[in-house]
């Protein structure tokens, strides 16, 4: 009996019950679910508030419905797939896996961070028993790694330009695909990582299972941000990073909801994907390329995904999580969101991608861009102009809000070891989530308002290098023992 109660099926059933109960509870107290007639049902806004005020409020409220498609994807992802999976088991020996290239792209501004990332990722690959691989660090500024057959540093020449004028990360990724640089075959696989992304044993096993299954061209999995607490000399910086980490709980839930549902059900990046924890088959990657001009260089991940979807290539969700760090300051958190919005805008505006492919992504973008107006309507004006939009529309509006707030809480639980928290520490969870969700909403509203100014082609890089990093000797990033002997 205890094994049944602790099993994945019971945990998922309990999660679904809590999820649905939250939607009901939120809707009841927000007034979007009503079991009897209330004041809002009796109000005729056209006579009570006038035509102009009513039209203004209706238009603003309807903007929130632009988020309904992605809300439904999150809903189905939470309901359909278990969010607390069992330990991942390799389905075949890692010795039988195809050749894998772990490719870390960096501008080279934070060499100590890159060296530490490489050291830890080499260690993880060794622990899993992976033999057939190479780690490549692609950089604009020389880092001076101690290169071996298993570790390569690729310096992108300052004189290198692509045919379409791709910039930043796209330019570096395209350089690696050039015939005189590329060392991989079309059947080899690439694991694309950012400079701070850490592999875990579970993610490596999940990737090997995905690759050996061989059904899809691209894959991506979950990234969490709270696995390794960050310590700073300044309490204010520590506080900012903590709030940003909790705010990124939304992204964790987004991976397990919308992203997982679109990949496992439709095998397509309908709403895009992230730029790290990207697994690609080289032949498919070379078919699409990253040479997509300046407009495809701001959100190169989403641009690439839309082109791949247009070309009929398929995607899947990979089990196993990787680890990253959230921005250290509110300023970086805001600039990161601003860059995302500008990048997605250029993806949607590009004539290279068909509307049939980018339609839902465009709807998601518009819901993002109108966030200040929908926030005004549904948090402020609704108190001064209460009226019903009808049973169905009221319910959907409440559903958007309920799932949005639920994602902060669920993401928090998914990336924090709350089972080890004391009762006193548990009491701080709700205030943390409330403050962090507020900061996130404010930051995204500010990003929408300021995204129209400044250099749209500038690629702001968030500083993730820790203060306590010391210089790492070259030998520390050199593969050890049997890994060298098998080269």
Secondary structure, 3 states (H helix, E strand, C coil): CHHHHHCHHHHHHHHHHHHHHHHHHHHHHHCCCCCCCCHHHHCCHHHHCCHHHHHHHHHHHHHHHHHHHHHHHHHHHHHHCCCCCCCCCCCCCHHHCCCEEEEEEECCCCHHHHHHHHHHHHHHHHHHCCCCEEEEEEECCCCCCCCCCCEEEEECCCCCCCCCCCCHHHHHHHHHCCCCCCCCCCCCEEEEECCCCECCHHHHHHHHHHHHHCCCCEEEEEEECCCCCCCCCCHHHHHHHHHHHHHCHHHHHHHHHHHHHHHHHHCCCCCCCCCCCEEEEHHHHHHHCCCCCHHHCCCHHHHHHHHHHHCCCCEEEEEEEEECCCCCCHHHHHHHHHHHHHHHHHHHHCCCCCHHHHHHHHHHHHHHHCHHHHHHHHHHHHHHCCCCCCHHHHHHHHHHHHHHHHHHHHHHHHHCCHHHCCHHHHHHHHHHHHHHHHHHHHHHHHHHHHCCCCCCCCCCCCCCCCCCCCCCCHHHHCCCCHHHHCC
